[in-house]
Amino acid sequence: MLRVGDKPLRLLRAVDAIDLVELPEADACCGFGGTFAIKNADTSSAMLKDKLAHVTGTGADVCTAGDSSCLMHIGGGLSASRPAPVRSTSRRSSPAPVPRPTS
């Protein structure tokens, strides 16, 4: 747990240029949890399905989170159904460069 409280949400609320849509049941786990997803694949998949229903139900164009492993899990689930950018609100995370094919 990051223990940052509501600081990321307060920061996003302060940005005038975005229409912030808060995620229903945002506190519910996405089901990744490191080895949890491997050891409990069926449970992890069910938890992800619930999280994805909440994410897609918002109609948001971008999904943000402070935990990069959650974003990886949610982003992977979203990419199976529709492209949706995911962004980290963590200062420690920066977007990874996308490898470009070489000709």
C-alpha positions in Angstrom: 0.0 0.0 0.0 1.4 3.4 -1.0 -0.1 5.3 2.0 -0.3 8.6 0.1 -3.9 9.2 1.2 -5.9 11.4 -1.1 -3.0 13.5 -2.4 -3.1 12.1 -6.0 -6.9 12.6 -6.2 -6.6 16.1 -4.8 -3.9 16.9 -7.4 -6.1 15.6 -10.2 -9.1 17.6 -8.9 -7.0 20.7 -9.1 -6.4 20.4 -12.8 -8.8 22.6 -14.7 -8.2 21.1 -18.1 -9.6 17.6 -17.2 -13.0 16.3 -16.5 -12.2 14.0 -13.5 -14.4 10.9 -13.3 -13.9 9.1 -10.0 -13.8 5.3 -10.2 -16.6 3.4 -8.4 -15.1 1.1 -5.7 -11.7 2.5 -6.3 -10.4 0.9 -3.1 -11.2 -2.6 -4.4 -8.1 -4.5 -5.5 -7.6 -5.2 -9.2 -6.4 -8.7 -8.5 -2.8 -8.5 -9.4 -0.8 -8.5 -6.2 2.4 -9.9 -7.6 2.4 -13.7 -7.2 -1.3 -13.6 -6.2 -2.3 -13.4 -9.8 -0.2 -16.5 -10.6 -1.1 -18.6 -7.6 -4.8 -17.6 -7.7 -5.4 -17.0 -11.5 -9.1 -17.6 -11.4 -9.7 -15.3 -8.5 -7.3 -12.7 -10.0 -9.2 -12.8 -13.3 -12.6 -12.4 -11.5 -11.3 -9.4 -9.6 -9.9 -7.9 -12.7 -13.2 -8.4 -14.5 -15.0 -6.4 -11.7 -12.4 -3.6 -11.9 -12.6 -3.4 -15.7 -16.4 -3.1 -15.5 -16.0 -0.1 -13.2 -13.3 1.5 -15.4 -15.2 1.1 -18.6 -18.4 2.1 -16.9 -17.0 5.6 -16.3 -16.6 6.2 -20.0 -13.2 7.8 -19.3 -10.6 8.1 -22.0 -7.7 7.7 -19.6 -7.3 5.6 -16.5 -4.8 6.7 -13.8 -3.4 5.1 -10.7 -0.5 5.5 -8.4 0.6 1.8 -8.6 2.3 0.7 -11.8 1.5 -3.0 -11.3 -2.2 -2.2 -11.0 -1.9 -0.1 -14.2 -0.2 -3.0 -16.0 -2.9 -5.4 -15.0 -5.8 -3.0 -15.8 -4.1 -1.9 -19.0 -3.7 -5.5 -20.1 -7.3 -6.2 -19.4 -8.4 -3.1 -21.2 -6.3 -3.7 -24.3 -8.2 -7.0 -24.8 -11.4 -5.1 -25.2 -10.6 -1.5 -26.3 -7.5 0.7 -26.4 -7.3 2.9 -23.4 -4.3 4.9 -22.2 -3.3 4.2 -18.6 -1.2 6.7 -16.7 0.6 6.6 -13.4 0.2 9.4 -10.8 3.3 8.2 -9.0 6.4 10.5 -9.1 8.6 7.4 -9.2 7.1 6.1 -12.4 7.8 7.5 -15.8 6.3 6.1 -19.0 8.4 3.4 -20.5 9.6 4.1 -24.1 7.6 2.1 -26.7 10.0 0.0 -28.8 9.8 0.9 -32.4 10.4 -1.9 -35.0 13.5 -1.4 -37.1 13.4 -1.9 -40.8 
